[in-house]
Amino acid sequence: MGEERRRDTRVSVPLAITYRFAGDPVTVWHSASAINISAGGVRLRCEQFFELGTRIELCNALDITPGYY
């Protein structure tokens, strides 16, 4: 394997995500799964391919049950 070039630590966080192309309020929201996340970004699993630099908006719904953690 090659040398690790990431500045930020990635954490595996399985989250359901919806996304759409940034700046287009009429765009349909699509479903995806977050694989991991860091301060620098998020890795998604989805059915659509994005060109490098494509801006998207993300939305997630955290399922948090009240209680002590």
N, CA, C and O of each residue as an XYZ file, in Angstrom:
276
protein
N       0.844     -1.186      0.000
C       0.000      0.000      0.000
C       0.882      1.239      0.000
O       2.030      1.207      0.443
N       0.322      2.329     -0.506
C       1.062      3.579     -0.563
C       1.069      4.302      0.775
O       0.418      3.893      1.736
N       1.820      5.380      0.802
C       1.915      6.198      2.000
C       0.592      6.913      2.266
O      -0.046      7.405      1.337
N       0.185      6.969      3.520
C      -1.044      7.660      3.912
C      -0.845      9.166      3.745
O       0.091      9.734      4.309
N      -1.720      9.815      2.973
C      -1.589     11.242      2.710
C      -2.666     12.080      3.392
O      -2.630     13.307      3.309
N      -3.603     11.454      4.052
C      -4.680     12.209      4.691
C      -4.152     12.958      5.912
O      -3.326     12.448      6.669
N      -4.652     14.186      6.082
C      -4.282     14.987      7.254
C      -5.156     14.642      8.443
O      -4.698     14.693      9.584
N      -6.409     14.292      8.192
C      -7.386     14.093      9.263
C      -7.698     12.610      9.444
O      -7.751     11.853      8.475
N      -7.902     12.211     10.684
C      -8.261     10.835     11.001
C      -9.683     10.551     10.550
O     -10.588     11.352     10.784
N      -9.873      9.421      9.909
C     -11.216      9.009      9.471
C     -11.812      8.050     10.491
O     -11.116      7.214     11.067
N     -13.117      8.193     10.700
C     -13.841      7.362     11.652
C     -14.976      6.670     10.906
O     -15.741      7.319     10.192
N     -15.085      5.353     11.072
C     -16.192      4.611     10.451
C     -17.487      4.972     11.151
O     -17.639      4.767     12.355
N     -18.417      5.513     10.379
C     -19.704      5.940     10.921
C     -20.782      5.576      9.908
O     -20.973      6.295      8.927
N     -21.487      4.473     10.128
C     -22.536      4.105      9.182
C     -23.770      4.998      9.366
O     -24.515      4.850     10.335
N     -23.973      5.917      8.433
C     -25.114      6.838      8.486
C     -25.871      6.815      7.173
O     -25.278      6.706      6.100
N     -27.186      6.919      7.269
C     -28.004      7.113      6.073
C     -27.927      8.597      5.719
O     -28.145      9.455      6.575
N     -27.621      8.893      4.469
C     -27.430     10.260      4.001
C     -28.319     10.490      2.782
O     -28.556      9.577      1.991
N     -28.803     11.712      2.641
C     -29.400     12.119      1.377
C     -28.554     13.263      0.840
O     -27.976     14.032      1.609
N     -28.482     13.373     -0.486
C     -27.661     14.408     -1.094
C     -28.336     14.949     -2.341
O     -29.206     14.307     -2.931
N     -27.915     16.145     -2.728
C     -28.334     16.746     -3.987
C     -27.201     17.652     -4.456
O     -26.296     17.982     -3.689
N     -27.263     18.046     -5.717
C     -26.239     18.939     -6.240
C     -26.395     20.312     -5.606
O     -27.506     20.838     -5.526
N     -25.305     20.888     -5.161
C     -25.318     22.171     -4.451
C     -25.828     23.292     -5.348
O     -25.530     23.345     -6.541
N     -26.603     24.182     -4.743
C     -27.074     25.361     -5.449
C     -28.254     25.134     -6.368
O     -28.659     26.051     -7.083
N     -28.814     23.939     -6.367
C     -29.950     23.641     -7.248
C     -31.123     23.174     -6.396
O     -31.280     21.974     -6.171
N     -31.954     24.106     -5.916
C     -33.026     23.749     -4.984
C     -34.113     22.854     -5.580
O     -34.908     22.290     -4.828
N     -34.174     22.706     -6.902
C     -35.196     21.848     -7.485
C     -34.678     20.430     -7.754
O     -35.433     19.567     -8.202
N     -33.414     20.197     -7.484
C     -32.830     18.874     -7.684
C     -33.437     17.875     -6.706
O     -33.701     18.202     -5.549
N     -33.649     16.687     -7.175
C     -34.177     15.607     -6.343
C     -33.107     15.143     -5.362
O     -31.931     15.060     -5.717
N     -33.508     14.845     -4.141
C     -32.589     14.282     -3.147
C     -32.388     12.799     -3.458
O     -33.339     12.095     -3.794
N     -31.164     12.340     -3.345
C     -30.804     10.945     -3.598
C     -30.320     10.310     -2.307
O     -29.855     11.010     -1.408
N     -30.424      8.986     -2.205
C     -29.989      8.259     -1.012
C     -28.554      7.775     -1.159
O     -28.106      7.435     -2.253
N     -27.844      7.751     -0.040
C     -26.469      7.251      0.003
C     -26.186      6.763      1.413
O     -26.989      6.965      2.324
N     -25.056      6.127      1.585
C     -24.599      5.692      2.902
C     -23.229      6.286      3.155
O     -22.351      6.224      2.295
N     -23.045      6.858      4.326
C     -21.719      7.332      4.707
C     -20.912      6.117      5.159
O     -21.395      5.292      5.934
N     -19.698      6.018      4.673
C     -18.814      4.921      5.066
C     -17.898      5.383      6.188
O     -17.743      4.697      7.198
N     -17.293      6.549      6.004
C     -16.481      7.132      7.065
C     -16.500      8.647      6.926
O     -16.906      9.199      5.904
N     -16.046      9.296      7.988
C     -16.122     10.750      8.038
C     -14.881     11.285      8.748
O     -14.312     10.610      9.606
N     -14.466     12.493      8.391
C     -13.348     13.161      9.047
C     -13.616     14.655      9.030
O     -14.633     15.104      8.501
N     -12.708     15.420      9.604
C     -12.854     16.872      9.580
C     -12.745     17.407      8.155
O     -13.222     18.504      7.865
N     -12.118     16.637      7.267
C     -11.916     17.082      5.903
C     -12.925     16.587      4.894
O     -12.898     17.016      3.740
N     -13.823     15.692      5.297
C     -14.798     15.205      4.329
C     -15.490     13.931      4.767
O     -15.313     13.445      5.885
N     -16.278     13.410      3.852
C     -17.033     12.189      4.116
C     -16.937     11.294      2.889
O     -16.993     11.769      1.754
N     -16.793     10.008      3.126
C     -16.793      9.044      2.020
C     -18.185      8.447      1.923
O     -18.713      7.909      2.897
N     -18.776      8.547      0.736
C     -20.140      8.068      0.514
C     -20.154      6.834     -0.372
O     -19.271      6.641     -1.208
N     -21.151      6.017     -0.181
C     -21.458      4.926     -1.105
C     -22.804      5.273     -1.717
O     -23.814      5.371     -1.020
N     -22.800      5.457     -3.037
C     -24.034      5.802     -3.727
C     -23.979      5.234     -5.140
O     -22.959      4.683     -5.553
N     -25.064      5.368     -5.869
C     -25.147      4.805     -7.213
C     -24.701      5.780     -8.295
O     -24.668      5.420     -9.472
N     -24.362      6.992     -7.919
C     -24.020      8.015     -8.888
C     -22.528      8.324     -8.821
O     -21.938      8.308     -7.740
N     -21.915      8.605     -9.969
C     -20.516      8.985    -10.035
C     -20.410     10.506    -10.034
O     -21.182     11.180    -10.716
N     -19.466     11.052     -9.278
C     -19.240     12.493     -9.220
C     -17.860     12.808     -9.779
O     -16.878     12.147     -9.441
N     -17.794     13.813    -10.627
C     -16.501     14.311    -11.084
C     -15.794     14.965     -9.902
O     -16.452     15.518     -9.020
N     -14.489     14.909     -9.872
C     -13.707     15.547     -8.833
C     -14.067     17.027     -8.768
O     -14.076     17.714     -9.789
N     -14.363     17.514     -7.568
C     -14.724     18.912     -7.380
C     -16.207     19.202     -7.441
O     -16.618     20.346     -7.244
N     -17.031     18.184     -7.712
C     -18.480     18.385     -7.744
C     -18.971     18.771     -6.354
O     -18.651     18.101     -5.372
N     -19.738     19.835     -6.268
C     -20.272     20.276     -4.971
C     -21.653     19.669     -4.769
O     -22.523     19.742     -5.637
N     -21.827     19.064     -3.588
C     -23.119     18.497     -3.233
C     -23.507     18.966     -1.833
O     -22.654     19.352     -1.032
N     -24.795     18.925     -1.557
C     -25.317     19.214     -0.229
C     -25.718     17.895      0.402
O     -26.322     17.044     -0.251
N     -25.381     17.724      1.675
C     -25.684     16.490      2.399
C     -26.685     16.767      3.507
O     -26.717     17.853      4.085
N     -27.489     15.771      3.785
C     -28.430     15.840      4.898
C     -28.464     14.458      5.542
O     -28.488     13.442      4.848
N     -28.466     14.429      6.860
C     -28.608     13.140      7.541
C     -29.569     13.294      8.707
O     -29.794     14.393      9.214
N     -30.119     12.185      9.109
C     -31.023     12.160     10.257
C     -30.419     11.208     11.276
O     -30.376      9.997     11.056
N     -29.957     11.750     12.380
C     -29.378     10.908     13.420
C     -30.498     10.304     14.253
O     -31.394     11.006     14.722
N     -30.432      9.015     14.423
C     -31.421      8.312     15.237
C     -30.847      8.193     16.645
O     -30.166      7.221     16.972
N     -31.133      9.189     17.467
C     -30.574      9.233     18.830
C     -31.699      9.038     19.824
O     -32.669      9.796     19.841
N     -31.563      8.023     20.646
C     -32.523      7.746     21.704
C     -32.106      8.498     22.956
O     -30.952      8.400     23.373
N     -33.024      9.250     23.568
C     -32.654      9.969     24.798
C     -32.151      9.006     25.866
O     -32.658      7.891     25.987
N     -31.184      9.419     26.617
C     -30.635      8.593     27.686
C     -29.215      8.994     27.992
O     -28.735     10.032     27.539
N     -28.552      8.170     28.759
C     -27.167      8.445     29.144
C     -26.228      7.699     28.222
O     -26.472      6.544     27.873
N     -25.149      8.364     27.828
C     -24.167      7.758     26.952
C     -22.799      7.874     27.560
O     -21.820      7.418     26.969
